[in-house]
């Protein structure tokens, strides 16, 4: 059963009631209060311009525990070099725009709509959404952004304009000591190779709380 959200409050149904693909609810809006309430319950928006707002809570989550991070020998060489410079929260709007310009593999367009961009920039202004930026010669070449829920970082998207740039951002985030869990949401082989794995929704929600 898919629930339609009441536009007048920010209540979400029990995430355990989500469809097999994780779809839980439709409608509502992207105001900060609703987004914060969603992330605290393990729910996130994922939709496109031609659909209503869709809210998901997958039955399994693809996550990376920083303590389980795997760094390849070649990646260690990249990290030891002076090729890249990493910053935090210095170019959030630039990072999310860059992520929007690089559709996920297998997708024709981006799910990061203009409304989504504005909503997450607002969360950033409130100190809730954060970005990791990777630079080379003063040019932004990679990065990621997401939402912090305590010591869980809910990663939304990442981009790379040079080989390994997004991996540098992820390694830096894992090694920052700020988070005990990185929520990667969607399975990818390269994140699995870095130590990401599936956990149940129940375990994920327990870690959130």
N, C-alpha and C positions, 0 to 999 in steps of 0.2 A: 504494500500500500504506500502510495506517495502522498505526502501531506502538503497542503497549501498553507503557507504561512499567513498569519494575521498581520496586516500592515501596521496595526496600531500597537503591537507589542513585539518583544524580541524573543519570545518563547520558542524553543525548538522541541520537537518530539524526541522520544528516546532513540538514540542512535542505533540501538540494537534492532529497531524496526526497519532499517534500510533495506532496499531491494538487493538482490544478489550482486548487482554491479556497484552497490554502494550508494545509489541515489536515494536520498531520504526525503527531500522536500523541494518545493518550487515557490517562487515569489519572494515577497519581502523587498528589502533594499540593502544597500551596502553602507549604511551609516555605521560609524565606529562602534557604537554600543552593540549592534547586532553582530558585527564581525568578531568583536572580542568575545561575546557570548558563544559564538559558534566555535572558535578555536579552543576555548576552554573546555568544550565538550567533544573535541575531536572531529569537528565538522568544518568543511571549507567549501567556498563557492567555486564552481567550474562550469562555464557555459560559454556561449558565443553570442554575437550580435543578433542572430536570428532566432534565439530562444529566450524564454524567461530566465531569471536567475535560478540556477540549479544548485542544490546543496548536497554534498556527498559526505558519507562516513563509511569508508570501505571496511569490510569485515576483516581484512588483514592490512597492515601498514608496512610499507617498505621503509626501513629506518636504518640509521647508522649510529652506533654508539661510538663516540670519539675514542674510547678505550680500545675499540676493536679495529681502528683504522689501519688499513694496509697500504703502505707506500712502497711502490716498486723501486728497484735500483735506479732506473732511468729517471723516475720522478724525484728521487733524492738528489740526483745531480742537478735537475732543474731548480730545486729549492735552494741548493747551495750556491747557485750562480747568482749574479747580480742582474739577471735579465729583467726580472719583474719587481715592481714595488706594490705593496698591498696597503690599502687604507680601509677605514670603516666609516660609513655614514658621511662620506664627503661628496657623493654624487648620486644620491638615491634615485632622483628622477631620471638621470641619464642611464642608470643601470636598468630600471624597469622599462624604459623606452627601448633599450638595446635588446632586452629579453623579448619584448613584443615583436621586434623586427626579425627574430629568428624563430620560426615555428618549430614545435617539437617534431622530431622525426616521424614521418608518416602522416603528418597533418598538412593540409593545404594552407590554412591560415592560422592566426593566433587566437588563443582563448583569452589573451590579456586585452580586453576591450578598453575603450577610452574611459568608461565608467569605472572599470577595475583600476586603471592607472590612477585616476583621481582619488579613489577610495584608499588605496594603499599609500599614496603620498600623504594623505591626511593622517593615516595611522603612523607614518613615519614622523610627521610633525608632532604627534602626540607621544613620541618616544616608544612606540610599540612595534613598528616595523623597522627593519634594519637592512643595510646592504654591506656587502664586502666588495671592494673595487680592486681590480688588478690593472696596473699601469705599465706601459713600456714607453720610455722617452716622452713622458707627459701625455700619452695617448691612452684612453681607456680601451683595453683589449679583452677584458673579461670581467666576470663578476657574478654575484648572486644576490637575491633578496628574499626576505621571509618575515615571519611574525614570531616574536618571542613570547612564550607562555611560561613564565618562570624559567626553569633551566632546560626547557625544550625549545628548540628552534625549528619552527615549521617552515621548511624551505618551499618557496613558491616557484621559482624559476632561476635558471642560470644561463649564461651565454659565454661564448668564446670567439674571439676574432683571430686568435693565434693559438697554435697547438699548446695544450696543457694549461691555458690561462684560467679556465673555469675550475680545473682540478686544484690549482694553486689557491684559489679562493676558498674551496671546500676544505683543503688541508689547513689553511690558516684559521678557518672557523673552528675546526675540530681541536686545534692546538691552542686556541685562545683561553681555554679553561672556563669559559662562561657557560657552557652547556653540557649536559649529561646525555642528551639525545638530539639527533638531527632527523627530523621527519622528512624523508625524500619523496613521499607520496607515490610516485609512479616508478615502477621497476625499469631500470636500465642496466645493460650489461656492464658498462664502465663503472657505475656506482657499486654494483655487486662485486666487481673485481677489487674495489677499495674497501670492502668489508661490510657493505650494507646487506641487510637481510629482512625477511618477513617476520612480523610478530602479530599476534592476534589483536583485535580491537580492544579486548578486555585488558590485555597487558599494556597497550598504549594508553588507554584512558587512566589506568592506575598510575602510570608514570606521570601523566599530566597533573594528576591531583596530589 
